[in-house]
Amino acid sequence: MKFEIKKIPIIILAAGDSQRMGEIKGLLDYKGKPFLEYQIESLMEMGFWEVVVVLGKDFKIYQEKIPKLKDIVKTVNPHPERGQFSSIQYGLLEISKVSQSGAFILPVDVPCPNRTVWELLTKGLISSEANVSIPEYKGKKGHPVLLSEEFKQHLLTCRTDARLDFEIKKQQEMEKAKIISVKDINITYNLNTLEEWEEFKVKP
């Protein structure tokens, strides 16, 4: 992985049914625009060029509410009920068409962290023999995570009902995971309820 962070593809996972939230997470209003649109724009401003959005049963609503999705690489998980890992695999398959460079994974309900986080994750993976780098804020791990090409290929061979955290734990046991300390609390968020969302929106 000897290249700039902006050349590493990013997979945004937005195929969930948002049961606990009660509303489609990526379409919640944030600073006057749908949250998924805000996420994409934040990544583009950092210079990322390959963003793959994995959508689920609400894909038509997303496309209607966020017209700029037509300019973004997107894929639809036809069976989102199989869980998040199946969406990860759809995203990995999509980026494998254009890149052999591993990938960042960012769930849509994790606010996009600052550029330093992405840079530290990349440097951490490049400078080690790890297969995945994971951000940690004050002892709490979060997202995005950065997968090596080798780990990406392994995940594509797993069952669709596997779990990324379990696969990462296996990498940790083999000392193939790099934990990166960061100063951005965004990596710890998992905005699953309206209460969590409202609390997040008022943060500076």
N, C-alpha and C positions, 0 to 999 in steps of 0.2 A: 504494500500500500504506500508507494512512494509518490504521492501527488497531493495537490491542494484539497482542502476540505470541500470546496465548492464543486469539485468534480466527483464526489462520492454521492451516489443516489440516496434519496430519502424516501422512505415509505411512511405515509400517514395512514393510520388505521381508522377508518370511519364507517365500518360496516355493522357496528353494534346496533341493537334495537333501543338503547337508552331507557330501559324499563325503570330503573331507579330514578332517573332524571325526570321522566314523564314527558319530555320534549326531545326533539332531535338535537343532540349535543352540538354538532357542527353548525347548526343554524341558529343557535342562540345569539342574540344581539350583543356584540362587543365593540364598543367605540364606534357605533353606527353602522356596523357591517356584520355579516354572519361570521361566527368564530372561525370556521374552517378557512374562510377567505382571508381573515386576519392572519392565521397561521401561515398560509401559503405566501402572502405578501411579505411577512417577516422573513421567511426563508429566502425569497427572491432578493430582498434588500441586502441580505448577507452575501449574495452572489451565487447561491446554489442554482444549478441549471437543470437538474433531473429530479423532479418531485413526482412520485407515483402515489395517487390517492386510491385506496381500496374502499369501495362503497358496497352497500348491501341492498336490502329491500327498498330503502328510501332513495335509491340512486336517481330516480326521475325527479323527485322533489329537490334534491341537491342541485341537479343540473338546471332546474327552473329558477331556483333562488340565487345560484352563483353562476352567472353566465360565463365568467372567465374560466370555469372548469373545462370549457371546450378547448382551451389552449394548454391544459395540463394533462399529462399522461394519467389515465385513470383505468381501473379495472374493477369489475363487479364480481363479488363473491356470491354465487347463486345459492349457496348453502350456509349463510352466516350463522345458522343455528348450531352448526358444528363447532363454533367457538372461534376465539380470536386467532388461534394458531393457524386455522385454515385460511384466514385472511392474510396472515403473514406469508404463507406459502404462495398465495395468488400474487402478492406484491413482489416476492422474490422471483417468481417465474417471469413477471413482466420486466423487471430490471435486467434479468439475465439475457434478455433479447438484445440489449444495447451496452451492457457493462459487465466486466468481470472484475469488480473491484470491491466486493463486499457491499454493505449498506447500513445506513442509519435506520432505526425503527422508532417512530414517534406516534403514540396513540393520540387521537384527536383531542382527548380530554386532558392532555398534559400541555400546559401553555409553553409555547416555543421559548426556550432559554436563550440567553445572549450568546453572541458569537464565540466568546472565550470558552464556553462549555464544549462546543463542537470542536474547537481547536485542540483543547486538552485531551478529549477522547481520541482524536486522531493521532496526536503525538504519543499518547500512551500506548496505543496499539502498535504504531510503527516502531517504537523503541523497545518493544518486548517481543516475546514469542507467543503472546496471548492470541486467542481466537475471538475474544469479545472484550470490549472496554465498557465499564458501567460507571455512571456518575454517582457521587455520594455527597450529600449535604448534611453536615453535622451528624454523621452516623446513619443517615437514612438514604438508602439507594433509590434510584428512580430512572427516568428516561430523559433523553433518548439513549439507546444503547447502540454501539457500533459493532457490527459483525464483520469478521474477516471473510474473504472469499471462501476459504476452506470451511468455515462454520456455516456460511450461507448454503453451500452445497450439501452439507450434512443435514441441515434443517429441511431441505427439499426432499430428503429420503425418509423423513419421519412420518408417522401416521398423522392424519389430519386432526386427530383428537389429542395430540401431544400438547405440551405447554412449554412456552419459551422459558419461563422462570425455572422449570425443572431441568431443561437442557442446559441453561446457563449454570445451574448449580453443579451439574456434572462437570462442566468446564472448570469451575472453581475447585472441585475435588481433584482434578488433574493438573491444577495450577496453570490453567490456560485462560484465566479470566483476570483482567486488570481493573482494579477499583481506582477510580480517579476522584480525588477530592475537589469539589467546586464550591463557588460562593453564591450560586444562584438557586434560591429556594424553589423556583418554578419546576425544577426537575423532580421534586417530591410530590407535586400535586397530582390528584386523581379525581377530577371533578365529576362525581357520580350523581350528586343530588342538587336540587335547586338551592338548598341552604348553602352547600359548599360553593356553588356558582356565585350566589349573591355575595358571599364573603370574599371571594376572589376578586370580583368586579370592583370593589371599593378599595382594594389595595393599591398603593401608589406605584 
